[in-house]
Amino acid sequence: MQITRDTLRAALALALPTPPPDPLVGKGTRAAAVVIPIRLGAEPAATLVLRSSALRDHPGEVGFPGGKQDPGDPDLAATALRELEEEVALRPEDVEVLGRLEAIPVITGRYLIHPFVALLREGLRPRIASPEIARLLDVPLLPWITGAAVIRGVRTEWRGGASVPHFELEGCTLYGASAFIFHEMLQRIAAALGRELPAPQLQAELPWGDRYDR
């Protein structure tokens, strides 16, 4: 089983069920954009970032390079590519944007994230270029698709009581909107490979603890 550029293009072209409108999206919700940078080769992987614990928004959380749209950005793709360069030193010419995933709100309702999937040019590697980033995470894709790595999940009232996926990584956990984004991408790649992504194994403990208690 191999993930190629054509696999990714086919995955992004698939018609998956569109999730219902989320009640967290309101008039005060701001647009943001992120990039999922993917490196192909013997072990295809995505680059995720661990955000600095000193940040005001989502400190110490795992996500993707990106941020809110600035007035000077002509569109959300430009937002995503600008943030990619500012955070992990990948210029627009260093990547090929293959497509986009479903927009999803963060749990606070402050931002609606628009995710883009991009392929790194051969031989390139991201590096930390901003104090907002504490660590880069190189996350192989195939283990989640084959079941060698276990996708976790919890049931909450968010998004209609569905199973909310999360991913245990190296010393940290990917959860929330970024986990939904990563899960959708894996679903699409699995489908393009003629497979079904393993269902999350449910657990009782919330991966974010009491972080979002109101």
N, C-alpha and C positions, 0 to 999 in steps of 0.2 A: 504494500500500500504506500503510495507516494503522493505528496502534496506538491503540485506544480503551479506555475502562473496560470495555466488554463484551468486547473482545479479551482483556484480562488475566483477567477472570473466567472466560472459556471456557478459557484456557490453564491456569489453576490447577485447573480441574475435570477436565482430561484424565487418563486413566489411562496413565501411562508405566511401563515395566518397573521394578520395584523392585530396587535394587542388592542383592547378597548381603550378609549380615551381615559387618561388618568385624571382624577379629580384634583391632584396636586398642581396641575398646570393652570395658572390663572393670569390675570392681567399684569401682575408684578413679576412674572417669570421672565428671566433674561436668557437670550440665546448664548450657548457655548458650543465649542467644537473640539473634538479630540481626534487623534490619529492612532490607529493600531499599526505600528510598524512591524512588518513580518520579514524575517530572513529565511530564505529557502536553503536547500542543500541537504546534507545527510540527515540532519535533525531540524526540520522547520520549527521556528520559534517566533514568538511575539515578544516585543519589548514593553514591559510595564514599568511604572515608576512608583517608588515609595515617597510620598510627599513629606516635607519637613514637618516636624512636630511644632515648629514655631509659627506656622501659618494660621491665619484667622479662619479660613474656610477649609474644612475637612483635613485638619492636621493629622499627620501620621497615618494617612490612609493610602491604600494602593489604588492606582488608576492608570490612566494613559496620558501621554503628553497632550496638553491642550489647555484651554481657558476660555474666558468670555470674549464675545465679539467686541472689537473696538470700532469706533465710528469710521476710522480710515480703512477698515477691511471691506473690500468690494463684495465679498460673499463669505459664506461659512467655510468653504474649502480654503480660502485665503487665511481665515482665522486659524484653522487647524494647522496649516503649513507654517504660518508665522510662529505659532506657539511651539511647534515641533523644533524649529531652528533655535528659538530662545531657550528651550529647556534641555534638549538633548543634541544640539549642534548638527542636526540633519537639515541641509538646505533643500529647497523645493526640487532642485535638479538631482538630489541624491535619492529621491524616491519616485515611484510611479503610483499615483493614486488609482486604484482599481475600481472603487465604488464606495457605497455608503450603506450603513445599517439603519435600523429604525431609531428615530429620536426617542429619548427617554428622559424623564425628569429625575433630578436627585430627590432624595427622601424629604428634604426640607422644603421643596417646591420653589426654591430660589432660581434654579437654572434648568433649562431644557437642553440636554446634551445631544449634539448631532455627531455621530461617529463616522469616521472615514477609515477605510482599510487601504494601506499603502505597502508596496513591495520595495524593500531596500535594494539599491544597486549592488551588484556582486562585489564582495570584499569590504563593504562599508559596515561600520559598527557605530551605534550611538554612544555618546559620552555625556556625562553630567555637565551642563553649561549654565546652570542657574542654582542659586542658593535655595530655591523652592523645592529642589529635588534632593532627597537624602541618599537614595540608592536606586540603581537600575536593576530590574529583574528580567532575566532571560528565561522565558517560559515555553518549553517545548509543547507543541500542539497535539501530536499523535497520541501520547499517553492518555489524554482525556477522552479521545475519540474511541480508542480501543478498550478503555476501562482499566488500563494499567494504573492510571491515577484516578482516584475516586472523587467525583463531584459530590459535594455536600449540599444539603438544603434544609430549610426550616419553613414552617407554615406561619404566615403572619396575615394581618388584615390588609397589608399593602398590596395593591393591584388585585383586589377582589379575592384575597385569601388563597392565592395560588402558591405553589411551592417556590420559595425564593432561593436561587442557587448561590453558593459561595465556594471558593477555591482556596484550599490550604497550600500556601507556597513556602518559600524558604524563610521561615521565621516570621511570617506575616500572613494575613488573610485578605483575599480579594472578595469584597461583598458590596451590596448596594447596587446603584445604577451601573457602575463599572462591571460588576459581575454579570448583570443582565446583558450588557453589551458583549462581553467575552463569551457568554453562553450562547447568544444568538449566532455569533460568528462560528463557534464550534458546531452548532446545529447545522448551519449551512454547509460547512466543509464536509461534515459527516454525510449529509444527504448527497452532495456532489460526488462522494466516494462510494455511494450505494449502500451506506450504512445508516443506522439510527443511533443517535447519541445516547449513551446510557443515562437513565433517569437519575436524578440526585438521590443520594441516600439521606433520608431525613434524620434529623437529630433535634433534641429539645432545646439545647443551648443556643441563644442568639449570638452570632459571631461578632456583633457590634456591642454586646453587653447592654449597658444603660446609656450609651452615648447619645441616643436620640430621644430619651425620655423627656416628656414635656411636663 
